[in-house]
Structure formats: C-alpha cells, structure tokens
Amino acid sequence: MSLDSLDRSFPRTRGGADMHDAARSEVPAGRASSSARTLVGLLLGVGALIVAYQFGMNMHASTGLPYWDDWGYFFGTAQGVQQPLTFQSIFAKDSDHVAPFFKLLTHGLWQAIGVDFLTFRLVGWLAFAAMLAAYALVLLRDCVRSAWDGVPVAAAGLFLTGTLNNEYFYYQHMGLAQPIFFTCLFLFLHTLARGRLVLATLFLLAFGSTGVFGASYALGAAGAGAVLALRRDGERDGRTLVAVGGGLLLTAAMLWMTFHGSYANHTGQPLVLPWHSGFWAFLLGAFATAAGLPVEAVGAPLSLAAGAAALALCLIPAAGLLLGRAGRERPNAALAISGLIAGTVIVTMTTALGRAGLCGEGIANAMRCGTIPRYAYPVLLAFPAAVAGWTLLFGRRTRVGAGAGAFAGLVLAAALAVGHGAGTDAFWRHWSVAGLNRMVAERDGAAERCVATYLQAIRKPAGMDWSQPLVCPSASPRNIAPFLQAAYDLKADFVQTILADAASRPERGTLATLLQAGKLDEASAQLRLDIVPRDGGQGGGLLGSLDRFTQLPSGSLAALGWAVDAAVPAPAAFVLLGVGDRIVATAPTGGARPDVATVLKDGRMTDSGFALPIPPELAGQRVRLFVLGHDGELKELTPPGGVAATP
C-alpha cells in the first residue's frame, strides 16, 4: 500500500485529528471527539495566551541592542549582510553555522527595516509563534490517531511556551535562526505528509542549510524514511525520494561545508569522542536538563538516571514506530516522530563532540555542559513528539485504543511536569515573565554600560581608535569591536542612543575626562571646575569593596567586588583601575550580588557586583581601585598606595 492510499484510508475530522479508531471505540464517537477537540483547543489557547503575554512584556522590557550572534550576522562583512550577495558570502562558513537560507533572509530583512533590532526581535517573536503553530500542525494533523490522543500531546507542548525553561529565552523568542529553522523543519514534515513535494523540497533546503544542525535532522528524516521504505518491501514514491534522497544529499553537502578545512569547533577544545565517558555524560545531561532535572539541581547520579530515562522514553517510541505494526499503518506519523527524535539525538551527539569538554574534566562537568540551554532545547522539542509516539504504540495494544493511548500520553506529560517542578517551591516559575524581563534588563543594561565605556575610552582628538578590542560578556563572548565600528559607521540606532545617553549623564563625561587626561591628578583638576563633590568631597554616597583578586579560567587576573551609589540609590556607574596616577582599565557594575542587597535592605542594589580584568603586565604590582558615582563623584576603594594585584 502506498503512502497516498494510506492517507485516503484515514479520514480527517474538522479539528484535524485522525478519527480512524473512533468508530470502533466503546465511547460514543461524536461526544468523545467533541469533548477532546474542545480540550485540545483550550490547551492550545492557553499556550497562545502565554506567548502573547510574554511577547508584550518582553517587547516592553527589551532594548535595541544586538546580542550574541546578531553582531556577526548583521555587521560581519564575511556573512553577506553588508556587502552585495555573492556565492562566496552566502556559503561562507561562520563557526558551525553555514545557513545560506538564513543569510538571504536576514539580508532581505536588513534591506527592509534597516538597523532596528527591536523590529528584528519582533520578527523573532513572530517566528517563535510560527514554530509552535507549525509543530502543533504536524503533531495534531499527522501524528495522532484520535482527538483524545491529541490532549497529552498539546499538554506536553505547553512546556515549549515557558520563558524560563532552561533559560533558553534568546534562542526561543528573540533570535531569528532557531525558530525559523524549526518552523521550516516542521513544515517540511507536514507538506511531505500531505504529498506536496515541491513545497516539502523547499522547506528541506531551508532547514537543512544550517550546517551540522540542519544536517542532523535531514539525516534523521532520511534514516526514518529509508527504514519505512524497506519495511514496505522497497516500495518507493515521491515522498520517499524527497525524504531519503534529498536528506542524504543535503546532509553530505552540509557536513562537507561545515567541516571542510577545520572542525566547526571555535572553542578550540579537543574532541570528546563516543568512547569517552564525557560524551555520554553530555548527552544525558542535555536530556536530563530538558526533563527538568539538571545536574546542578539534583546531583550527578540522579541527573544521569533521569537523562537515561528521558533518552529511552524518546528512543523506544521512535524504534517502535519504525519497526512495529503501528508505524506500518501510519507511516506519516512514524516518519515525523522518529525523524524528529533521531535528529535530536544526532545533533546532541554532534554537539558533544566539540563541546563536552568545555566545562572541565569529569562526569559532572561534562553533564554541566549539557545543561547549556541551546544544547538542551532540541531535546525539549522532541518530547511532545515522543508523547505522540507513545500514544500510538499504546493505542495499538488494546481494544479501546484511543483511551489507552491518551492515558499513556497523559502519564508521560505528567512525568514531564513533575520533573520540571522537582526541587522548587513554584512549578509556575516555568512561565514566569518577571524573572525573564529582569534577566533581559540586566543583560542589556550591562551591555550598554560596557559599550558606552568602550566608546568613551577610544574617543581621541583625531577620531575613534577602533584598534582596541572589546569583549562584553553580556552582549557577546567574541571581540565585537569590528562589528561595533560597522554599526557606528552605519549610524545604527542603538549606537546613537548610547552616545546621546552618554552626553546627558554626568558619569559618562567624567569617565571621558579621566580617560582622556590619562592622569588622575590632571583629571581631578579639571573635574573640580565642573563638579561640586557630595558629602564634603569624600564620596560619602559611594560604598563598595574590593573583595579579592581571582584567577580566571583563561589565566588572566580580575578584581572582584561590589560598588553602589547610595544617593541614587543604584549600583555605581563604573569602577576604574589605576596604577599610580594613571587609569589603566574600567568596568561597569552589573554582576549579581544579592548579599549586598540583603545587607543594605534595598533590592535595587542587587546588580552591584563587578569583575574588572587586570592587564597581564600588572599582575603582582600595586594597583588602586576607584568607584565612579552617577553624578561624577569619584572615591577610592583601596587604601593609600593601593594593594598588590595577587590572587
């Protein structure tokens, strides 16, 4: 029997669920399916309301600053955004992301809306909503037997709307790439099931163009399609050729493009191969994190067990559908579910090769790397598909198939809920918006202060000195000075806002004076002309402490402490490092110090921590540390003569 004839043998209800077994059920079909469709609709409606509320609150809290990959995608001349599109620029490798489709899309958006990252974030939110809608379409139209089976699938899908699940906020809701690619993946599966081969091929090319990421899912779909074709005695049709042939060809092309010249591992870490324990610890860590039981929360033994159980709960229905009778009867569902799960496992394994050693040696450290949100999120996306797979498997084993399948799915969805609520006092934190927006505000505020400090520091009489590197961990872990220069030359809105803000805030002018003067004594003479010191000139509104010097994992030294401006009240504007009468480094506050807020009895002081890098040549020398207030007041935190910069 061909896939087309299989489709014709399974009539669809108006709600989109397959009611093949409803006529055989002991429950009156019309009443049962109506109640089930109502319940599914309510669950989907709750999810839509959550996303809409999150969207509104986040757009209110967000700023126009780029974040992480946005710097490279929008200001990296090698990626085809700022320069005329060429074959080379479209297919140039950027880390492990090849992404020709995404480069074309972002180029078009750039031309349409300009350098406006709030608008890009709006597009990201719309893409996230489209991803959820496309996933619901695949699962509820192509992967369930009855409307009742759709209830646990929709319930499991609610976890994908949570803003704080694994703190995956950026890649869920503000990024463009991931939700767009997953949308294309889901639409590929749906159009393939519908027999729309031209559209399916286009969606395959779109999501598969993302290097190892897309190749993993293309390979998963190809493998599932090949197994199903063999089980049908080698019978082939157009859909088999698209899934298997297209998937294999695209996988080979993307792997070659991604790995050609060097492994896509910009961390520089040695590979962690499958016979190393860290490889499997990373894999199980990602599955445990998606199940709500990361190693930090429950410890390595329990987290390993949870990860192994979650992996098994995904692999068993995939294998059962590919090899059992349920998959023979419903090949579209078998292809979609097993392809998604296989792609998830493959992409997590591929990631483990280059990233499992980032957190250090040992099982617990490798598992901790697996808890990184973007590594665990594909696993979370696989869970609703796994629930759909279990409903199909259990539905085959009993006379009242729909009821048994739905019950099995509800048990699994409940286990997912228990996992995400374990060890916490508030299960509903999963959909919290306040914490999310606080994280965004803190991150963007720290990035703005970092960029503002840099712009002040490089301002010279002859112009801006862009040769100095800039790393703002809250914005991007890479050197963003070349990207910031491109944004500055393009008169990007976020740069203009920072410059205008710097002109209106006294501490920015004070910092510029200090940096341009080069010497504290010379700068102080200028400052006294313009600033009336508070509290008798002793900086009484400024409080802080240099807690210690510490060795960073990179080997460099940093000064750690806290500083507040009690007169505002708020965290202090900047801390400055001096040697003698020279300012040699600056850093904003912004680190979390809840202990300071507790002692001062003021929650506004929470982000008063600082980590000021010490230039390597100053290690062991005596340095001075100053805190700069919001009105330009300056106060030294170190004793006269400074302290030795030693851990």
C-alpha positions in Angstrom: 0.0 0.0 0.0 1.4 3.4 -1.0 1.5 6.5 1.3 -1.2 8.1 -0.8 -3.6 5.1 -0.3 -2.7 5.1 3.4 -3.7 8.8 3.6 -7.0 8.1 1.9 -7.8 5.3 4.3 -7.6 7.6 7.3 -10.3 10.3 7.0 -9.7 13.6 8.9 -12.1 15.3 11.3 -12.7 19.0 11.1 -10.4 19.6 14.0 -7.6 17.8 12.1 -7.2 14.7 14.3 -7.4 11.3 12.8 -10.5 9.5 14.0 -9.8 6.2 12.4 -10.4 4.2 15.6 -13.2 6.3 16.9 -15.9 4.1 15.2 -14.5 1.1 17.0 -14.3 2.8 20.4 -16.7 1.8 23.1 -17.2 5.5 23.8 -19.7 7.3 21.6 -17.5 8.8 18.9 -19.3 12.1 18.4 -19.5 13.1 22.0 -16.0 11.9 22.8 -14.3 13.6 19.9 -16.2 16.8 20.5 -15.0 16.9 24.2 -11.5 16.0 23.2 -11.3 18.7 20.5 -12.6 21.2 23.0 -9.9 20.3 25.5 -7.2 20.4 22.9 -8.5 23.8 21.8 -8.3 25.1 25.4 -4.8 23.8 25.8 -3.7 25.5 22.5 -5.5 28.7 23.5 -3.7 28.8 26.9 -0.4 28.4 25.0 -1.3 31.2 22.6 -2.2 33.5 25.5 1.1 32.7 27.3 3.1 33.5 24.2 1.1 36.7 23.5 1.6 37.9 27.1 5.3 37.0 27.1 5.7 38.9 23.8 4.1 42.1 25.0 6.0 42.1 28.3 9.3 41.3 26.6 9.0 43.9 23.9 8.3 46.4 26.7 11.5 45.4 28.5 13.8 44.9 25.6 16.2 47.5 24.2 17.6 47.9 20.8 21.0 46.3 21.5 22.2 43.3 19.4 23.0 40.1 21.2 25.4 37.2 20.6 25.1 36.1 17.0 23.3 39.3 15.9 26.7 41.1 15.9 28.1 38.7 13.4 25.0 38.2 11.3 24.3 41.9 10.9 27.7 43.5 11.0 30.0 40.8 9.8 31.1 41.6 6.3 32.0 38.0 5.6 28.4 36.9 6.0 26.8 38.7 3.1 24.7 41.1 5.1 26.5 44.4 4.5 28.1 43.6 1.2 26.5 42.6 -2.1 25.4 39.0 -2.0 27.8 36.6 -3.7 28.1 32.9 -3.9 31.1 33.0 -1.5 29.4 35.2 1.0 26.2 33.1 1.1 28.1 29.9 1.7 31.0 31.2 3.8 31.3 29.2 7.0 30.7 31.1 10.2 31.5 28.8 13.1 29.2 25.8 12.8 26.5 27.8 11.0 26.5 27.7 7.2 22.9 28.9 6.9 22.6 30.2 3.3 18.8 30.5 3.7 19.2 32.4 6.9 21.7 34.8 5.3 19.4 35.5 2.5 16.5 36.1 4.9 18.4 38.4 7.2 19.8 40.3 4.2 16.2 40.9 3.0 15.1 42.0 6.4 18.1 44.3 6.7 17.1 46.0 3.5 13.5 46.2 4.6 13.8 47.5 8.1 17.4 48.8 8.5 19.4 48.7 11.7 16.5 48.3 14.0 17.0 45.4 16.4 13.7 45.9 18.2 12.0 45.1 14.9 14.2 42.1 14.5 13.2 40.9 17.9 9.6 41.4 16.9 10.3 39.2 13.9 11.9 36.7 16.2 8.8 36.5 18.3 6.6 36.0 15.3 9.0 33.2 14.1 8.7 31.6 17.5 4.9 31.7 17.4 5.0 30.3 13.8 7.3 27.5 15.1 4.8 26.5 17.8 1.9 26.6 15.3 3.8 24.5 12.7 4.7 22.0 15.4 1.1 21.7 16.6 0.1 21.2 12.9 2.4 18.3 12.4 1.6 16.6 15.7 -2.2 17.1 15.7 -2.8 16.6 12.0 -0.2 13.9 11.1 0.9 12.1 14.3 -2.1 11.2 16.5 -4.9 8.6 16.0 -7.7 10.5 17.7 -8.6 13.8 19.2 -8.1 12.3 22.7 -4.6 11.3 21.8 -4.0 15.0 21.0 -4.7 16.1 24.6 -1.5 14.9 26.2 0.5 16.0 23.1 -0.9 19.5 23.5 -0.2 19.4 27.2 3.4 18.4 26.6 3.7 21.2 24.1 2.8 23.8 26.7 6.3 23.4 28.1 7.6 24.9 24.8 5.9 28.2 25.7 7.7 28.6 29.0 10.0 31.6 29.1 12.3 30.2 31.8 12.5 26.7 30.6 16.3 26.2 30.7 16.7 30.0 30.4 16.5 29.5 26.6 15.0 32.9 26.2 17.1 34.4 23.5 17.1 31.5 21.1 13.4 30.9 21.7 11.9 34.4 21.5 14.4 37.0 20.4 16.6 35.1 18.0 15.7 34.6 14.3 17.7 31.5 13.3 16.5 28.7 15.5 12.7 29.3 15.4 12.8 29.9 11.7 14.7 26.7 11.1 12.5 24.6 13.3 9.4 26.1 11.5 10.9 25.0 8.2 11.6 21.5 9.6 8.0 21.1 10.9 6.5 22.4 7.6 8.8 20.0 5.7 7.3 17.1 7.6 3.8 18.4 7.2 4.0 19.1 3.5 5.7 15.8 2.9 2.8 14.0 4.7 0.3 15.9 2.5 2.2 14.9 -0.6 3.2 18.5 -1.6 6.6 17.5 -2.8 7.7 20.9 -4.3 7.0 22.7 -1.0 8.5 19.9 1.0 11.7 20.1 -1.0 11.9 23.9 -0.5 11.5 23.5 3.3 14.1 20.7 3.3 16.6 23.0 1.6 15.7 25.8 4.1 16.1 24.0 7.4 18.9 21.7 6.0 21.1 24.6 5.1 22.1 25.2 8.7 25.3 23.1 8.7 25.5 20.3 11.3 22.3 21.4 12.9 20.1 21.0 9.8 22.1 18.0 8.5 21.3 16.2 11.7 17.6 16.5 11.2 17.8 15.8 7.5 19.8 12.7 8.3 17.2 11.6 10.9 14.3 12.0 8.4 16.3 10.2 5.7 17.0 7.3 8.0 13.4 7.0 9.1 12.2 7.2 5.5 14.7 4.5 4.5 13.5 2.1 7.2 9.9 2.7 6.3 10.6 2.1 2.6 12.4 -1.2 3.3 9.5 -2.3 5.5 7.2 -1.7 2.6 9.2 -4.2 0.6 11.2 -1.5 -1.1 8.1 0.3 -2.4 9.0 3.9 -3.3 7.1 7.0 -4.2 7.9 10.7 -4.5 7.9 11.3 -0.8 10.4 8.5 -0.1 12.7 10.1 -2.7 12.5 13.5 -1.1 12.9 12.3 2.5 15.7 9.8 1.8 17.4 11.0 -1.3 17.1 14.7 -0.5 18.0 14.2 3.1 21.1 12.2 2.4 22.4 14.5 -0.4 21.8 17.6 1.8 23.4 16.0 4.8 26.5 15.2 2.8 26.7 18.7 1.4 26.2 20.4 4.7 28.7 18.2 6.6 31.3 18.9 3.9 30.7 22.6 4.0 30.8 22.7 7.8 33.8 20.5 8.4 35.8 21.5 5.3 39.1 22.9 6.4 38.6 22.5 10.1 36.1 21.0 12.5 33.4 23.5 13.4 34.6 24.0 16.9 35.6 27.6 17.6 36.2 26.8 21.2 39.5 25.1 20.4 38.8 22.2 22.7 39.9 18.7 21.8 37.2 16.4 20.5 35.3 14.3 23.0 34.7 11.0 21.1 31.9 8.5 21.7 34.2 6.1 23.6 34.9 8.8 26.2 32.6 9.0 29.2 32.2 12.7 28.8 30.5 12.3 25.5 27.7 10.3 27.1 27.6 12.5 30.1 27.0 15.5 27.9 24.2 13.7 26.0 22.5 12.5 29.2 23.0 15.9 30.7 21.1 17.6 27.9 18.2 15.1 28.2 18.1 15.5 32.0 18.1 19.3 31.7 15.2 19.2 29.2 13.3 16.9 31.6 13.8 19.4 34.3 16.5 17.6 36.4 19.8 19.2 35.6 22.9 18.1 37.5 23.1 21.4 39.4 19.7 20.8 40.9 19.7 17.1 41.8 23.3 15.9 41.6 25.1 13.7 39.1 23.7 10.3 39.9 20.0 11.3 39.8 20.5 13.5 36.8 22.3 10.7 34.9 19.4 8.4 35.7 16.9 11.0 34.6 18.8 11.7 31.4 19.0 8.0 30.6 15.2 7.6 31.3 14.4 10.6 29.1 16.6 9.3 26.3 14.9 5.9 26.5 11.4 7.4 26.5 12.3 9.1 23.2 14.1 6.2 21.5 11.6 3.5 22.3 8.6 5.0 20.5 10.8 6.0 17.6 12.1 2.4 17.2 8.6 1.0 17.9 7.0 3.1 15.1 9.7 2.3 12.6 9.7 -1.5 13.3 6.2 -2.2 14.6 2.8 -2.5 13.1 1.7 1.0 14.2 4.3 2.5 12.0 3.3 0.3 9.1 -0.3 1.5 9.5 0.7 5.2 9.9 3.9 5.8 8.0 3.4 9.6 8.0 3.3 9.7 11.8 6.2 7.2 12.0 8.4 9.4 9.7 7.6 12.6 11.5 8.0 11.3 15.1 11.1 9.1 14.5 12.7 11.7 12.3 12.4 14.4 14.9 13.7 12.2 17.6 16.6 10.9 15.5 17.5 14.4 14.5 17.5 15.5 18.2 19.8 12.6 19.2 22.2 13.2 16.3 22.5 16.9 16.8 23.1 16.5 20.5 25.8 13.8 19.8 27.4 16.0 17.2 27.5 18.9 19.7 29.0 16.7 22.3 32.0 16.0 20.0 33.2 19.6 20.3 31.6 21.0 23.4 31.5 18.2 26.1 35.0 19.3 27.4 34.2 22.9 27.8 33.3 22.7 31.5 36.4 20.6 32.6 37.2 17.0 33.3 34.8 14.5 34.9 31.3 13.3 34.5 29.6 16.1 36.5 31.4 18.8 34.4 30.5 17.1 31.1 26.9 16.9 32.3 27.0 20.6 33.3 28.0 21.4 29.7 24.9 19.5 28.6 22.8 21.9 30.6 23.6 24.9 28.4 20.2 26.0 27.2 20.7 25.8 23.5 22.1 22.3 23.7 19.1 21.0 25.7 16.3 22.8 23.9 16.2 20.5 20.8 15.6 17.7 23.3 12.7 19.6 24.8 11.3 20.0 21.3 11.4 16.2 20.9 9.3 15.4 24.0 5.8 16.2 22.5 6.7 14.0 19.5 7.8 11.2 21.9 4.4 11.6 23.8 2.6 11.3 20.4 4.7 8.2 19.7 3.7 6.5 22.9 0.0 7.2 22.4 0.3 5.4 19.0 2.1 2.5 20.5 -0.2 2.0 23.4 -3.3 2.6 21.3 -2.4 -0.4 19.3 -2.4 -2.8 22.3 -5.9 -2.5 23.5 -9.4 -2.7 22.1 -10.1 0.8 23.3 -7.1 2.1 21.6 -7.7 5.9 21.8 -8.3 5.7 25.6 -5.2 3.7 26.4 -3.0 5.8 24.1 -4.3 9.0 25.6 -3.8 7.7 29.2 -0.2 6.7 28.4 0.4 10.1 26.9 -1.0 11.9 30.0 1.2 9.8 32.3 4.3 10.9 30.3 3.1 14.6 30.2 2.6 14.4 34.0 6.1 13.0 34.5 7.5 15.9 32.5 5.5 18.3 34.7 6.8 16.6 37.9 10.4 16.8 36.6 10.1 20.5 35.9 8.6 21.1 39.3 11.1 19.0 41.3 13.2 20.7 43.8 11.4 24.0 43.5 8.8 25.8 45.5 6.9 27.2 42.5 6.1 25.0 39.5 4.6 28.0 37.7 8.0 29.7 37.6 8.3 27.9 34.2 6.0 30.5 32.7 7.2 33.5 34.8 7.7 36.7 33.0 9.1 38.9 35.8 12.3 37.0 36.1 12.7 36.8 32.4 12.3 40.6 31.9 14.7 41.2 34.8 17.3 39.0 33.1 16.8 40.9 29.8 17.1 44.3 31.5 20.2 43.3 33.5 21.8 41.8 30.4 21.0 44.8 28.2 22.0 47.3 30.9 25.4 45.6 31.4 25.9 45.5 27.7 25.0 49.2 27.3 27.4 50.2 30.1 30.2 48.1 28.6 29.7 49.6 25.1 29.4 53.1 26.5 32.6 52.7 28.5 34.4 51.5 25.4 33.2 54.3 23.2 34.4 56.8 25.8 37.7 55.1 26.1 38.5 55.1 22.3 37.4 58.6 21.6 40.6 60.5 20.6 41.1 64.1 19.2 41.7 62.5 15.7 38.6 60.3 15.9 37.7 56.9 17.3 40.5 54.3 17.8 38.9 51.1 16.8 42.1 49.0 17.1 41.3 48.3 20.8 39.4 45.0 21.3 36.1 44.9 23.1 34.5 41.9 24.8 31.2 42.4 26.6 30.2 39.1 28.0 26.6 40.2 28.4 26.4 41.1 24.7 28.8 38.5 23.0 31.8 36.4 24.0 33.7 37.5 21.0 35.6 40.7 20.1 32.8 42.9 18.9 35.0 46.0 18.2 34.9 45.4 14.4 31.1 44.9 14.5 30.6 48.0 16.7 32.7 50.0 14.2 30.4 48.9 11.4 27.4 49.8 13.4 28.9 53.2 14.3 29.6 53.9 10.6 26.1 52.9 9.7 24.7 55.3 12.4 22.8 52.4 14.0 20.0 53.5 16.3 21.4 51.7 19.4 24.8 53.3 19.0 23.3 56.8 18.6 21.1 56.1 21.7 24.2 55.2 23.8 26.1 58.2 22.6 23.2 60.6 23.3 22.8 59.0 26.8 26.5 59.4 27.4 26.2 63.1 26.7 23.4 63.5 29.1 24.7 61.6 32.1 27.5 63.2 34.2 29.4 60.0 34.9 30.0 59.4 31.2 31.5 62.8 30.9 33.6 62.3 34.0 34.8 59.0 32.7 35.7 60.6 29.3 37.7 63.3 31.1 39.5 60.7 33.2 40.4 58.5 30.2 41.4 61.4 28.0 43.5 63.1 30.7 45.4 59.9 31.4 46.5 61.0 34.9 44.3 61.2 37.9 45.8 64.5 39.2 45.4 66.2 35.9 41.8 64.9 35.5 40.9 65.9 39.1 42.0 69.5 38.4 39.6 69.6 35.5 36.8 67.9 37.4 36.9 70.3 40.3 36.0 73.1 37.9 32.7 71.4 37.0 31.6 69.2 39.8 30.6 70.0 43.4 31.5 66.9 45.4 28.9 65.4 47.7 29.4 64.9 51.4 32.4 67.2 51.7 34.2 65.7 48.8 34.7 62.3 50.5 32.3 60.4 48.3 30.0 59.6 51.2 27.3 58.4 48.8 29.6 55.8 47.4 30.0 52.5 49.1 31.9 49.4 47.9 34.6 46.9 48.5 37.4 45.2 46.6 36.8 41.7 47.8 39.6 39.8 46.2 41.7 39.2 43.1 41.0 35.9 41.3 42.5 33.9 38.5 40.0 33.4 35.6 39.8 30.2 33.6 41.6 32.0 30.8 44.6 32.5 33.1 44.1 36.3 33.4 43.6 38.1 36.7 40.4 40.0 37.7 39.4 42.2 40.6 36.1 41.2 42.2 33.9 43.3 44.5 30.8 45.5 44.7 30.1 49.2 44.5 26.9 51.2 45.0 25.8 54.8 44.8 23.6 55.1 47.8 22.5 58.6 46.9 20.6 57.5 43.8 20.2 54.7 45.1 21.6 52.2 42.5 24.7 50.3 41.7 27.6 52.6 41.0 28.3 53.6 37.4 31.8 52.3 36.9 34.9 51.1 38.7 38.3 52.2 37.5 41.7 50.6 37.9 44.7 52.9 38.5 48.4 52.4 38.7 50.0 55.4 40.3 48.1 58.4 38.8 47.1 56.6 35.6 43.8 54.9 34.7 44.5 51.7 33.0 41.2 49.8 32.9 37.5 50.4 33.6 34.5 48.1 34.0 30.8 48.7 34.7 28.9 47.1 37.6 26.1 44.6 36.8 27.1 41.4 38.5 24.6 39.7 40.8 25.3 40.4 44.5 22.1 39.6 46.4 24.1 39.6 49.6 24.8 43.3 49.2 21.1 44.0 48.6 20.2 42.0 51.7 22.7 43.8 53.9 21.7 47.2 52.5 18.0 46.2 52.6 17.5 47.5 49.1 16.7 45.2 46.2 17.9 47.9 43.8 21.4 47.1 44.8 21.3 43.5 43.6 23.4 44.1 40.4 26.2 46.0 42.2 28.9 43.4 41.6 31.9 44.0 39.3 34.7 41.9 37.7 37.4 44.2 36.5 40.1 42.4 34.3 43.7 43.2 35.3 46.1 43.8 32.4 48.5 40.8 32.5 51.6 43.1 32.8 50.2 44.4 36.1 50.0 41.1 37.9 51.7 41.4 41.2 52.0 45.2 41.0 50.3 47.6 43.4 47.0 48.9 41.9 44.4 51.4 43.0 40.6 50.9 42.6 38.1 53.7 42.3 34.3 53.8 42.1 32.6 56.4 40.0 29.1 57.7 41.0 26.2 58.7 38.8 26.9 62.4 39.3 30.6 62.1 38.5 31.8 61.7 42.1 35.0 59.6 42.5 36.0 57.6 45.5 39.0 55.2 46.1 38.1 51.8 47.5 41.7 50.8 48.1 43.9 52.2 50.9 46.5 54.9 50.1 49.2 53.4 47.9 46.9 50.7 46.6 47.1 46.9 47.0 49.1 44.2 45.3 47.2 42.5 42.5 47.7 38.9 43.5 45.2 36.1 44.0 
